[in-house]
Amino acid sequence: MNRTEWDAYFASLIGDSGTGVPGLAVMAYAGGHEVYRFAGGARRIEGAQTWPMTTDSRFRMASVSKMFTVFTLMELAEAGALSLDEDVSGYLGFRLRHPVYPDVPITLRMLASHTSGLRDGKVYSIPPSVCVQAFFTPGSPYWEDGAHFAPAGQAPGVYFTYCNLNYGLLGTVIEAVTGERFDTYQKNHILRALDCRADYVPGNLSADEFARLGTIYLKLDKQGHWDENGPWQGTIDDFGGIQPQGETLSLQNPYARDVCQSYALSDCRPGTNATIFSPQGGLRLSLEELGHVLNMVLHEGCYAGKQVLQPSSLQAMFRPQWVYDGHNGDTCGQTLLAYGLGEFFVDGTGPARCCRTMAIDLWGHTGQAFGLLSGLFIQPGRGSGFAYVMNGEALAEDDDPRSAGRFSRNYIWEENVMDGLCRLIDGL
């Protein structure tokens, strides 16, 4: 297929109902260089008025943010500021142990690889004045009857369960060892090195960057009813073009949307609670900036002539820290079978394969929250990779049978986009 045909393919995925999405942007690399990009549809919708999706449109990128938290973690490890295999208690300032496994230290490596024995509960983003110890303290409003600990038989260091709270704790550790707020430190180091003008706080974006901020949508009304033929309903960053006050931020709890109040960041005490920033998913990024990440990863940690991360750090991220053996984890419907540090492996012949017609192995991460679907993946040893972002869904994930993939365990939206991108880079 030529460029015009690929443009037509990706444009066909944009729509106002069914499996269509309001906006889509994709980028592909081959041989270590960008070879294709596309953007179409709308990043923002206000009645009959729309603002176009572009490759520099900015979105809350969901779990693709996790790799930036691990980039920051690895940078600090390279500098000797922390060790991935130290007991996290020493960084947090309180003893963190699973009550069933009190003699097993929980380490940064376990947190980053989701083998910590911790669980999300419904809420994992809490007010800045509260210490993260509240998640693990009986009687606390955030204890949730012990929901943040795995049941017996799922020991730390052995059993995998995807847990966003792990990354809230990693962000808190980053604050503890740097003495700076999580968002500020990351912006001044990893993000600056990658020439990303991203931010966790929409009110702190520059005026130009805020103007490019897109909204994430669902066809879900306030009464909880899906209507694919109804209007798009903004779920997050639906500001109507008016930038929120700087140094304020709302809690981000996709599974408890009633717990999303706004707070002044003046209440932050670095090293006690970074969950307000959502280190697991709250970074407002553009596809253009994800291209900078692809460039850096495909060139062994070097971007624009600067060594951002050592090759050994990237190798650790893209190396299995946990592999499913049939019993040792929750695979999220057979989509997660091997996990590294902020990245996971996709077997080109497995149930989460990304290409219908070819076996293409990939490492990377997807994002899924509030209606957004995103991803960044590389093809090891080939200098190839891709990134994408979609900002809405007209159908209910899981509950509507049309949301299921046709040849994989991925959602149909992911399947359509990733299959196209895999075929594109394989044909170059």
N, C-alpha and C positions, 0 to 999 in steps of 0.2 A: 504494500500500500504506500502511496506517496503522501506528502504532507497534507494535501487537500483532503484526501480520503481519511486520514487520521483526524483531522479537524472535524470532519463530518461525523465520525464515529463518536468522539467525545461530546460534540454538540448534541447528539441524539440522546445522551443520558440526562440532559437538562429538561425539566418539565414541571408542571404545576400539580400533578396528581400521580397516583400509582407509584412506580419506583423512580420517578423523576426527582431531581433535586433543584433547588432554586439557583444555586451557583456551584461551579466546579472549576478548579484550576489544577493543572498537572505539569510536571517537569520530568524529563528523562535525561540521564547521562549514559554515555558509552565511550569506551576508550579513555576515561578520565575527564571527558569534556561534555558540556551540555549539548544535546543534539535535538531537543524538542521541548516546546512549551505550548500550553494552551490555557486560555481562560475564557469562560463564557457564563452567561446568566447574570444573576444579581447578587451583590454582597449585602445589599440593604434594600428593604421594601417598605414604603410608607404609602398605603393606599394604592393609587394608580401610579405613583412615582417610584422609580427604581434607580439605584446606583449600580454601575456595572462591576462585576467581578473582574479583578485584574490580578496579575501575579504578585503585585505588591499590596493587595488587600490583606488586612490583618485580622486574625481570628484567635479566640481562645482555642488553642490547638490540642487540648485534652492530653492524652497520655503520651503523645510524642514529646511533651515537655519533660518526661522522665529522663530522656537521654541527656538533656541539658543539666539536670540535677546531678547525674552521674559524671558528666564532663567536669563539672565543678568539683565534685568529690575526688576525681582522679587527679585533677590539677593540684589539689591540696595534698593528696597522697604523694605525688611527685616531689612536692616541696618539703615533705617530711612533717607536715602539720597534723596528720592523722594516719592511722593504719586501718586498713579494711578488716583486719582480723582481731582488733581490740574489742573488749567488752564495751558496748555502747553506753553502759551505765556511767562510765568515767567521763564521757562527754556530756551526757544529759544532766548530770548532777544529782541523780537519784537512782536507786537500784531497780533495774528493770529485769524481771525474771518471769517466765511462765510459771504459774503456781503449781502446775503438775510436774514441771521440770526445773526445780529451783537451782540445781547444780549446773545447768547448761547456760553459759553466757550467750547473750544475743549480740551478734557482731554487725558491723556496718555491711559486711559482705552478705550476711543473711538478709538484712533489710533490703539491699539493692537487688537481690535475687529472689525475693518473696519466699524465703525459707525460714523466716524469723519465728514462726509460731504465732504471729499476731494476725488479727482480723479487723475488718473495717467497722462492723456494726452499720448503723444507718448514717451516722454523722462522723465525718473525719476532718472537717474544717470548723474550728471553734474560735471564739473571740480572742483578740490579741492579749487581753489582760489575764487570760487563763493559762496556766502551765499545762504542757502536754501530759504531765503526770496524772491529770484529772481523768484521762482515758482509762487509767489502770487502778484507780482508787475507789474502792467500794463506797457507795453513798454519794459520789460525785454525780452531778447532772449528766455527765458524759460517760459514766460507767456502763450504762446499758446492760445491767445484769451480767457483766463479765463477757459481753459479746466480742470484746477486742482480743480475747485469747482463744486459741484453737482448742477443740475438745481433746481429751486424752487419746493417745495413739497417733497424734500428729506432731511429732517432736520437732523443736527448733533444729535447723541444720539438716533436716532429712526430708520433711514434708513440704511441698510447694502449694501455696494458695495465693493467688494474686490479691494484693492488699494495698490500697492507696495510702493507708495510714503509714506504712513503711516509709514512704517518701516524705510525708510530713515530718517524720522523725529525722530523716536524713537532712532535710532543710534546717531543722533545729540544731543538729550537730554542726552543720556548716556555719551557722551563726555563732555557736559556742566556741569554735576554734578560731574564728576570724574576728569576733567581737563586733561584727557588722550585721545589719539586717540582711536576710537572705536575698531579697530582691536587689538591694543596693550592691551587695558584694558580687552577685552574678552579673549584673549589668557592667560593672567596672572591670570585670576580668574576662570570663568566657565570652559573653555577648559582645563586648567591645572588640575582643580579638577576632571574632567572626564577622565583624562589621554588621551586627544586628542591632537595630534600634528598637528592639522588642522590650516589653515591660509586663510585669505582673499586675500593675496598677493602672487601669485605663485613664484615671484622672491625672496621672503623671506623664502620659505620652505627650510629645510635642503636638502643637495644633495640627500640623501637616499629617503626622502619623495618626492622630485620632480621627481625622477626616477619612482615613483609609480603613478604619476599623469597621468590620462587618458584623452583622447580627446572625445568630444561630436560630433556626426556626424548626417548629413542628406544626403539623396540622392537628393539634390537640388543644381544645378549648379549656377555659378556666374551670369547667365542670368535669374535666377529665374524659371528655368524649372525643374520639378521633373522627374527623370528617375530611377525607382526602380532597373533596371538592370545595371545601371552605377556604377561608383566607389563611395565609401563613401567620403563625403566632410566634412572636419573638420569645425566646426562652432565656437568653443571657446576652448582655451587651446590647440591649435594645434601648438605646439612649435617645432615640429621636433626633440625633444630630447635636444634642447638647452635652458637652463634656462634663462628667461629674467632677465634683470638687477634688483637687489634688490631695494626696496623703489621706485618702479614704478608700475603703475597699469593702465589698460585700463578701460574706461567707459563700463558699461554693460547694454545695452538697447535692449532687445530682439525684441521690436517692431519698433526699429529704428537702424538697424544694421550698418547704415552708420555713426552713432554717437557713435563710440566706440574707440576714439583716446586714446593714452597713455599719462600719466602725471606723473611728479615727485611728490612724496608724501611730499617733503620738502615744498610744497605750502599749505599743510593742516594746518588749524587753528582750533584746537579742539573746538567743540561747535558751529561751524558755518555751517558745511556741511559734514555729514558722508556718503552721497549718493555714493561717489566714491567707497566705499567698498561694496555696495549693501547689507546692513543688511537684506534685504528681500530675498536674494538668492545667495550671492556670496561666501559662506563658502566652501572651498575645504576640503571635508570630505571623509572618507572611510566607507564602510559597517561595518567594525570591530568597528569603533568608534560609529556608530549608535547603535551597540550592547551595548556599555557602557551606552548610554542614556536609552535604554530599561531596562537595569539592574537597573539604578538609579530610573527611574519612577516606575518600578514594585516593588521596595523596599522602597517606601515612601520617596524618596529623598536621600537615602543613597547609596553611591557607594564606594566600597573597604574600608569599615569601616569609611568613612567620611560622615557627613551630608552635602550634597551639597546644598540642598534646603529644607526648611521646608515643611512638608506634606500640610500645609494650602496653601502654594504658588502653589503647584501642583494642589490642589483641585480647586483653583481659575482658573487656566489655563484650566482644564478639566471640567469646569462648563459653561453652556450656558450663554453668555452675551447678545446674540441676538438669537431669534427664529423666523423663518419665519411664518407670519400669513396670507399669501396669498397676501399681499399688501406692506409689509414694507422692500423690498429689491430685489436685483438682485441675483438670486440663481445660476448663472453660469450654466444654463441648468439643473436645479434641482439637482446639485451635492453638493450645500452648503445650508443646511436648518437650521443649528444651529451652531453658532460659539462661541468659548470661547476666550482665550487669546493665540494667536499663535497656536491654535488647533481647529479642528472642529469635529462634531459628525456625524457618519454614522449610520443611522437606518438600521438594518439588514433586514427590510421588505420594505425599501423605494427605491426610484428610483436610488440612488447611492450605493445600497447594493453591498457588495464585494464578496458574495458567491452565487452561482447559486442555491444550493440545501438546504441551511440552513440559518436561520435568526441569524446572528452574529452581535451584536452591537459593534461599534468600536469608539475610539477617536484617533485622530492623525492629520497628515498633509501629503499632497502630494507635489511633486515638478515637475514642468514642464517648461523647458526653453531651447532654442537652440537645441532641439532634445532629451534632457535628460528627463527621467521620474523616479521619486524616491518616496519613501514613508516610513513613520514610523507610526505604529498604535499599540494601546494596546486594549485588551478586558477587560473592567472594571470588577474588582472583581474576575478575573479568574487567575491572574498572567501570562497571556498569551499576546503575541504580536509578531509583525514581522516588518522587514525592508527590503527594496529592492532598487536596482538601475539598470537602463537600460540606455545605453549610445548612443542610436541612433534610428532613424526612417527612413524607406525607403519609407513611404507613407505620404502624406500631412494630418495633423490633420484636421478634419472637412471637407475638400474639397474632400477627397477620401472616398467613402462610406465604404470601408473596415476598416477604422480607428474607426468606431463606435462599441461600445460594443454590444453584442448579448442579454444580459439579464438585462443590467443596462445602466445608462447614462454616465458611465466611458468610456474612450478609450479602444479599444480592447487589447492593450498591458497591461494596468493596470488591466483590467478584468481577463486576462489569469493568470497573476502573483498572484494577490490578491485572486482569487478564489482558486488557488492551495494552497496558504499559509493558508487560512482559513480552508480548508478541512484538511490540515496537522495538524494544532494545535487542531482542534476539535476532531481528531481521536486519540489524545494522552491521 
